[in-house]
């Protein structure tokens, strides 16, 4: 379900005007036929309870249920309607969308009452989906699909399709079961339509059509979901029976959720949703990593303190500290992101990881040499043109900055690839563990490199001006 901003503000205003008009319900329904369900859903948030109920009467149960499926959080809106109407709406929605709304209703008695009023079939489908863990395929699937036996004729298959299509609109792929109710294969709708009456149904069934298991983790099969690019994929239970499908829209939502989760992990946050948490709980949950980074940061500051003498006597080198630290951090973050993406492939071997680390080392060396050389030239010009240094005095500082940048980028690239690999080997999520640490580690590497080289090259040339 999606609830982004309206694509066309004029549509929003027109729909609002129609809904709030004194037109007869039949005319309101006719005028809204030209608008997409998603655009009508945008208006629901701004309607009064009476206007929302009036719209429900105008659109009818089927259309209003389709509109509701576009709400990002329909729990509040569904509870403003009479409970019988709310249950009827949920019963007519795709089961996975109904589950999303029910799970956001805080009151357990209200949820149970709605389930009871939804009817046996709808409530059974909802309970089936809710029985699976939240991060599994079973919890994301829908029961909106067409299923026919494999031992019927093409003509009979068409009749069964037409009959089931009254309640299920995912018709582009028709799924097939055998005489024991086990998953048998799939038929493309186009092939069934053009098949002649005397064509054997078996000849148009794709027996090796891909499928998923109800208990598979969503994050473990994201790549399969993306790569197959089908309108829907069947979901099987342990008895090889088909219990649902994953639609293209489900795949988009799963990929979006996974990206959001990875982004949160990369920032050192938990994978859980933060939006509904209290201020205090969110703050406390972020504290452990921040406390760890505080101590690591103190370590970096202590290292800088070791070079206090050169900093005091040649303060100009402080001007280029952020340059070295930032570039090293950028390289480390790039290597980290690439490495985590590689580690998502569970089939990668130790040998491939080794060559990958060599590649990152080579990339860091090449970029370090290029950017180190550029910084040498730029620092030299800066010191001579803007700071009044003689070229002979500016050059040692520029060499120090350029060399430090080159080495720091080389090491940071290696650290950026080694850190997630290390955490992966000890079975700690590399996205969670690496994100908060990599910047601090790279800062430490860059500080030691920069001030260490400054001590070697510049301590004997303190009076460079």
Legacy VTK file of the C-alpha trace (Angstrom):
# vtk DataFile Version 3.0
C-alpha trace
ASCII
DATASET POLYDATA
POINTS 465 float
0.000 0.000 0.000
1.194 3.460 -0.812
0.291 6.928 0.337
2.611 9.421 -1.316
1.625 12.971 -2.181
-1.038 13.396 -4.879
0.371 13.300 -8.403
-2.080 15.985 -9.549
-3.266 18.592 -7.059
-6.171 19.478 -9.367
-7.426 15.881 -9.115
-7.285 16.136 -5.347
-9.279 19.372 -5.298
-11.824 18.075 -7.838
-12.416 14.851 -5.905
-12.814 16.775 -2.652
-15.300 19.108 -4.322
-17.345 16.209 -5.723
-17.429 14.319 -2.425
-18.524 17.400 -0.471
-21.179 18.396 -3.012
-24.911 17.884 -2.506
-25.150 15.700 -5.606
-27.100 12.441 -5.420
-24.975 9.398 -4.524
-25.367 7.879 -7.999
-24.020 11.050 -9.627
-21.106 11.250 -7.175
-20.259 7.666 -8.121
-20.436 8.430 -11.846
-18.234 11.517 -11.555
-15.599 9.633 -9.551
-15.335 6.872 -12.157
-12.845 9.036 -14.077
-10.435 9.182 -11.117
-7.907 6.584 -10.009
-8.508 4.773 -6.718
-5.200 6.075 -5.378
-6.224 9.703 -5.935
-9.524 9.109 -4.121
-7.585 7.508 -1.242
-5.648 10.751 -0.822
-8.884 12.559 -0.008
-9.989 10.150 2.740
-7.667 11.729 5.311
-9.367 15.119 4.986
-12.979 13.917 5.138
-15.189 14.008 8.178
-16.653 10.747 9.455
-19.989 11.604 7.864
-18.366 12.484 4.508
-16.348 9.255 4.579
-19.481 7.192 5.208
-21.284 9.067 2.432
-18.439 8.272 0.026
-18.664 4.614 1.061
-22.360 4.572 0.134
-21.659 6.340 -3.176
-18.805 4.118 -4.357
-20.141 0.793 -3.162
-18.277 -1.866 -1.246
-16.007 -3.159 -4.041
-14.738 0.235 -5.240
-14.378 1.599 -1.722
-12.338 -1.484 -0.732
-10.030 -0.878 -3.698
-9.621 2.736 -2.587
-8.806 1.643 0.961
-6.017 -0.638 -0.252
-4.020 2.465 -1.270
-3.932 3.859 2.262
-0.599 3.572 4.009
-2.309 3.279 7.369
-6.053 2.721 7.122
-6.553 1.692 10.752
-7.753 5.134 11.821
-10.131 5.563 8.873
-11.587 2.056 9.142
-12.518 2.645 12.783
-14.524 5.774 11.939
-16.992 3.670 9.938
-19.778 1.514 11.391
-18.179 -1.781 12.380
-20.338 -3.808 9.979
-19.248 -1.610 7.049
-15.616 -1.767 8.189
-15.734 -5.573 8.303
-17.287 -5.698 4.833
-14.531 -3.466 3.452
-11.801 -5.646 4.975
-13.483 -8.796 3.650
-13.413 -7.389 0.115
-9.768 -6.271 0.255
-6.809 -8.481 -0.616
-6.088 -10.525 2.491
-2.561 -9.132 2.905
-3.869 -5.548 2.786
-6.564 -6.422 5.328
-3.894 -7.882 7.599
-1.857 -4.663 7.366
-4.829 -2.629 8.584
-5.921 -5.056 11.299
-2.432 -5.217 12.802
-2.430 -1.439 13.211
-5.663 -1.430 15.221
-4.634 -1.159 18.868
-7.771 -2.627 20.383
-7.727 -6.453 20.407
-11.531 -6.705 20.967
-12.133 -4.487 17.915
-9.817 -6.665 15.807
-11.582 -9.837 16.899
-15.008 -8.316 16.284
-13.974 -7.294 12.770
-12.577 -10.768 12.067
-15.830 -12.343 13.188
-17.946 -10.050 11.008
-15.720 -10.500 7.941
-17.116 -13.957 7.280
-15.571 -17.405 7.371
-13.560 -17.301 4.126
-12.084 -13.814 4.558
-11.257 -14.283 8.247
-9.696 -17.686 7.492
-7.392 -16.103 4.900
-6.445 -13.286 7.288
-5.725 -15.718 10.120
-3.606 -17.837 7.751
-1.386 -14.875 6.844
-1.159 -13.678 10.447
-0.052 -17.157 11.538
3.319 -16.692 9.824
6.173 -14.668 11.269
6.413 -11.059 10.175
9.670 -11.428 8.238
8.568 -14.470 6.202
7.041 -14.830 2.748
3.863 -16.273 4.273
3.168 -13.024 6.111
3.563 -10.997 2.898
1.517 -13.192 0.521
-2.073 -12.690 -0.618
-4.745 -15.310 -1.238
-5.956 -13.500 -4.347
-5.156 -15.987 -7.149
-6.697 -18.441 -9.607
-6.163 -22.187 -9.074
-7.461 -24.944 -11.372
-6.893 -28.719 -11.525
-4.573 -30.195 -14.148
-6.979 -32.884 -15.356
-9.575 -30.650 -17.028
-10.026 -29.520 -20.620
-9.130 -26.079 -21.947
-12.836 -25.210 -22.121
-13.376 -26.280 -18.516
-10.273 -24.345 -17.440
-11.724 -21.180 -19.012
-15.022 -21.677 -17.197
-13.228 -22.109 -13.880
-11.121 -19.003 -14.588
-14.206 -16.894 -15.295
-15.942 -18.146 -12.163
-12.981 -17.505 -9.847
-12.263 -14.121 -11.460
-15.447 -12.811 -9.832
-13.577 -12.797 -6.506
-9.905 -12.841 -7.561
-8.452 -10.281 -9.963
-4.885 -11.628 -10.220
-5.629 -13.455 -13.456
-2.540 -12.902 -15.616
-1.114 -16.197 -14.361
-3.333 -19.206 -13.639
-1.948 -21.766 -11.217
-2.495 -25.497 -11.450
-2.801 -28.268 -8.851
-2.745 -32.041 -9.297
-5.296 -34.610 -8.145
-3.723 -34.567 -4.657
-4.080 -30.765 -4.368
-0.305 -30.312 -4.682
1.190 -27.472 -6.741
1.638 -28.618 -10.350
2.617 -25.570 -12.421
1.341 -22.367 -14.023
-0.364 -21.215 -17.206
0.060 -17.830 -18.834
-3.369 -16.268 -19.419
-2.520 -15.482 -23.046
-1.737 -19.136 -23.784
-5.037 -20.252 -22.285
-6.993 -17.669 -24.286
-5.484 -18.619 -27.661
-5.502 -22.375 -26.993
-7.985 -24.325 -29.133
-10.713 -26.349 -27.476
-9.061 -29.658 -28.343
-5.623 -28.542 -27.080
-4.372 -30.637 -24.182
-4.145 -28.482 -21.058
-0.883 -30.229 -20.171
0.783 -28.751 -23.262
0.395 -25.161 -22.010
1.272 -25.780 -18.354
4.712 -24.543 -17.333
5.828 -27.247 -14.920
9.042 -25.525 -13.778
7.433 -22.209 -12.899
9.316 -20.742 -9.889
7.776 -20.800 -6.422
8.494 -19.695 -2.857
8.003 -21.297 0.565
5.810 -19.793 3.268
8.563 -19.978 5.883
11.332 -18.439 3.742
12.800 -15.211 5.105
11.955 -12.215 2.941
15.501 -10.838 3.080
16.910 -14.173 1.857
14.837 -14.275 -1.314
14.691 -10.575 -2.232
17.056 -11.144 -5.164
14.892 -14.003 -6.492
11.792 -11.831 -6.214
13.477 -9.071 -8.208
15.137 -11.314 -10.786
12.069 -13.298 -11.848
10.066 -10.110 -12.599
6.770 -12.022 -12.765
3.335 -10.553 -12.053
3.050 -13.083 -9.236
4.862 -16.071 -7.749
3.135 -18.997 -6.003
3.752 -19.689 -2.317
3.769 -23.309 -1.107
3.486 -24.853 2.339
5.422 -27.881 3.594
2.857 -30.233 2.010
3.620 -28.772 -1.453
0.151 -27.196 -1.492
-0.316 -23.698 -2.865
-1.546 -21.301 -0.159
-0.978 -17.870 -1.700
0.951 -15.695 -4.135
3.460 -12.866 -3.976
2.466 -10.108 -6.406
4.650 -7.559 -8.169
3.349 -4.880 -5.782
4.366 -7.067 -2.826
7.862 -7.341 -4.330
8.145 -3.558 -4.678
7.113 -3.086 -1.049
9.500 -5.818 0.119
12.436 -4.274 -1.748
11.533 -0.819 -0.411
11.297 -2.152 3.151
14.605 -3.987 2.781
16.344 -0.861 1.488
14.933 1.181 4.378
16.062 -1.484 6.830
19.574 -1.621 5.348
19.805 2.168 5.437
18.813 2.157 9.108
21.366 -0.552 9.857
24.049 1.345 7.966
23.430 4.288 10.274
23.736 2.040 13.309
20.001 2.027 14.056
17.904 -1.036 14.721
16.064 -2.724 11.894
12.755 -2.095 13.669
10.388 0.626 12.566
11.158 3.868 14.410
8.109 5.948 13.508
5.779 4.667 16.228
8.292 4.537 19.073
8.324 7.014 21.917
10.956 9.742 21.994
12.676 8.273 25.050
12.692 4.719 23.686
14.163 5.814 20.358
16.869 7.809 22.147
17.772 4.924 24.487
17.878 2.455 21.602
20.525 4.505 19.804
22.689 5.043 22.876
24.818 1.832 22.920
26.501 2.495 19.574
26.897 6.185 20.357
28.558 5.390 23.691
30.932 2.976 21.965
31.743 5.603 19.343
32.306 8.173 22.090
35.088 6.029 23.551
36.531 5.339 20.097
36.411 9.060 19.384
38.314 9.706 22.603
40.896 7.247 21.316
41.245 9.241 18.099
41.569 12.482 20.091
44.228 10.864 22.275
46.220 9.928 19.189
46.043 13.537 17.998
47.341 14.534 21.438
50.478 12.467 20.841
51.353 14.875 18.042
50.717 17.972 20.136
54.236 19.314 19.630
54.107 19.442 15.855
50.560 20.838 15.909
51.627 23.676 18.219
54.737 24.521 16.252
53.272 24.152 12.769
49.583 25.034 13.057
49.129 25.242 9.265
48.941 21.443 9.023
45.665 21.562 10.990
44.130 23.239 7.937
44.463 20.038 5.905
43.459 17.504 8.559
39.793 17.472 7.522
40.834 16.996 3.871
42.701 13.781 4.685
40.045 12.511 7.116
37.113 13.214 4.802
38.678 11.593 1.740
39.697 8.530 3.740
36.165 8.303 5.144
34.615 8.547 1.686
36.778 5.733 0.332
36.088 3.548 3.365
32.337 4.081 3.073
32.403 3.216 -0.636
34.314 -0.008 0.028
31.976 -0.834 2.889
28.855 -0.421 0.749
30.275 -2.518 -2.099
31.451 -5.241 0.290
28.081 -5.540 2.050
26.395 -5.861 -1.334
28.844 -8.633 -2.289
28.275 -10.424 1.027
24.547 -10.610 0.298
25.476 -13.324 -2.190
25.713 -16.346 0.081
27.391 -18.386 -2.667
30.583 -16.308 -2.699
33.664 -18.365 -1.775
36.600 -17.483 0.477
38.852 -17.307 -2.580
36.509 -14.805 -4.232
36.485 -12.700 -1.053
40.295 -12.682 -1.073
40.462 -11.452 -4.662
37.765 -8.914 -3.880
39.941 -7.485 -1.080
42.888 -7.288 -3.488
40.697 -5.426 -5.947
39.641 -2.909 -3.283
43.306 -2.470 -2.353
44.177 -1.773 -5.982
41.271 0.660 -6.369
42.362 2.497 -3.211
45.963 2.661 -4.488
44.970 4.037 -7.900
42.595 6.641 -6.501
45.063 7.496 -3.736
47.859 8.153 -6.221
45.650 10.326 -8.417
44.094 12.352 -5.592
47.342 12.469 -3.624
49.084 13.982 -6.657
46.281 16.465 -7.183
46.315 17.507 -3.522
50.111 17.972 -3.645
49.707 20.478 -6.481
46.664 22.210 -4.962
48.181 22.545 -1.476
51.398 23.946 -2.953
49.479 26.610 -4.887
47.295 27.412 -1.871
50.249 27.932 0.467
52.245 30.013 -1.993
49.413 32.127 -3.437
47.196 32.657 -0.381
49.472 32.086 2.613
52.679 33.659 1.315
54.876 30.548 1.702
57.980 30.184 -0.408
57.784 27.258 -2.817
60.591 25.422 -0.975
58.729 25.788 2.303
55.293 24.926 0.872
56.483 21.797 -0.934
57.324 19.675 2.174
53.872 20.368 3.625
52.205 19.570 0.294
54.200 16.319 -0.009
53.123 15.375 3.518
49.444 16.018 2.725
49.574 14.228 -0.635
51.406 11.182 0.720
49.148 10.975 3.791
46.095 11.178 1.548
47.413 8.426 -0.708
48.225 6.058 2.172
45.042 6.839 4.119
42.874 6.115 1.069
44.734 2.883 0.406
44.338 1.668 3.989
40.758 2.923 4.315
39.713 1.014 1.207
41.173 -2.151 2.697
39.602 -1.520 6.119
36.256 -0.777 4.465
36.256 -4.221 2.851
37.848 -6.167 5.734
35.535 -4.879 8.479
32.226 -6.256 7.114
33.916 -9.511 6.062
35.213 -9.939 9.617
31.794 -9.336 11.151
30.193 -11.668 8.616
32.624 -14.429 9.632
31.683 -14.093 13.314
27.967 -14.095 12.360
27.271 -10.470 13.221
25.203 -8.442 10.746
27.902 -6.487 8.841
25.490 -3.671 7.988
24.694 -3.009 11.640
28.213 -3.475 12.987
30.216 -1.851 10.195
28.248 1.351 9.618
28.914 3.098 12.945
32.500 1.835 13.230
33.933 2.478 9.805
34.083 6.285 10.079
35.837 6.178 13.440
38.316 3.536 12.277
39.096 5.521 9.141
39.578 8.683 11.203
42.078 6.815 13.373
43.952 5.516 10.321
44.005 8.938 8.681
45.133 10.770 11.856
48.001 8.359 12.525
49.089 8.480 8.884
48.875 12.244 8.519
50.524 13.308 11.748
53.012 10.456 11.612
54.229 11.649 8.214
54.175 15.244 9.429
56.454 14.237 12.306
58.819 12.458 9.898
58.933 15.102 7.152
58.332 18.381 8.981
59.783 18.226 12.487
63.166 19.168 11.139
61.695 22.032 9.126
59.597 23.810 11.750
60.565 27.301 10.583
59.244 26.711 7.084
58.451 30.365 6.615
LINES 1 466
465 0 1 2 3 4 5 6 7 8 9 10 11 12 13 14 15 16 17 18 19 20 21 22 23 24 25 26 27 28 29 30 31 32 33 34 35 36 37 38 39 40 41 42 43 44 45 46 47 48 49 50 51 52 53 54 55 56 57 58 59 60 61 62 63 64 65 66 67 68 69 70 71 72 73 74 75 76 77 78 79 80 81 82 83 84 85 86 87 88 89 90 91 92 93 94 95 96 97 98 99 100 101 102 103 104 105 106 107 108 109 110 111 112 113 114 115 116 117 118 119 120 121 122 123 124 125 126 127 128 129 130 131 132 133 134 135 136 137 138 139 140 141 142 143 144 145 146 147 148 149 150 151 152 153 154 155 156 157 158 159 160 161 162 163 164 165 166 167 168 169 170 171 172 173 174 175 176 177 178 179 180 181 182 183 184 185 186 187 188 189 190 191 192 193 194 195 196 197 198 199 200 201 202 203 204 205 206 207 208 209 210 211 212 213 214 215 216 217 218 219 220 221 222 223 224 225 226 227 228 229 230 231 232 233 234 235 236 237 238 239 240 241 242 243 244 245 246 247 248 249 250 251 252 253 254 255 256 257 258 259 260 261 262 263 264 265 266 267 268 269 270 271 272 273 274 275 276 277 278 279 280 281 282 283 284 285 286 287 288 289 290 291 292 293 294 295 296 297 298 299 300 301 302 303 304 305 306 307 308 309 310 311 312 313 314 315 316 317 318 319 320 321 322 323 324 325 326 327 328 329 330 331 332 333 334 335 336 337 338 339 340 341 342 343 344 345 346 347 348 349 350 351 352 353 354 355 356 357 358 359 360 361 362 363 364 365 366 367 368 369 370 371 372 373 374 375 376 377 378 379 380 381 382 383 384 385 386 387 388 389 390 391 392 393 394 395 396 397 398 399 400 401 402 403 404 405 406 407 408 409 410 411 412 413 414 415 416 417 418 419 420 421 422 423 424 425 426 427 428 429 430 431 432 433 434 435 436 437 438 439 440 441 442 443 444 445 446 447 448 449 450 451 452 453 454 455 456 457 458 459 460 461 462 463 464
